Amino acid sequence: MASVQKGSVIAIMGVSGSGKSTIGHMLAEVMECSFLDADDFHPTSNKEKMHKGIPLSEEDRIPWLETLRDTLRESLLDGKTVVLGCSALQKHYREILRSADPKYRSGSFSSSVKFVLLDVEAKVLTARLQIRAAEGKHFMPPSLLESQLELLQVDEAEGIWKVDASLSPQAIVGNIQALILQSQGTLCRNRSSGSSSASADTGSQDPPTTRHNTTENAHNALAVEAG
């Protein structure tokens, strides 16, 4: 049976106002891949609740996440790279999305779906949401921010990448690309160590990381991790 070719997903996560859509769109553009906004997958009933300032329940969230999972799985099986913007506030929400990878083992946190947390202070988030609400650019009011911050749950064991989302969008995207490249280097060293465990240390060193062709290299890094 032929092996399944998989793509990769970079999920930009965080509470409302952290910049998921802006950063996701920009990252997808430089990575030359598709961007999916999880908000677009909410049913009308969910959007109406949030517009009224009513927090979503588990019964609201789980079907939404499962729809996202199924959509991501199609992309992975087609060997595509996708950037996703999604709150993914709790571990079990992220586990649903990780299971888009057909070979994912629950609790292993080793999946073709990688998460990046946009980390920013609450006061900055509040200011951003107030501006967006005044401009009518988002259906979720600032009043729901507190409930989202309370829901946010990150386990260090998950290996979630964290970036400072108070920086400029260009700097944030650059930092995410650097994390992708760094993960590629770690993966390659681990594979090399495993394949040469019976050999003596030759004293060779990894080649220095170059910033040249960062976009192309980061894109390749995703393909390597998915393999």
Disulfide bonds with the S-S distance in Angstrom:
none
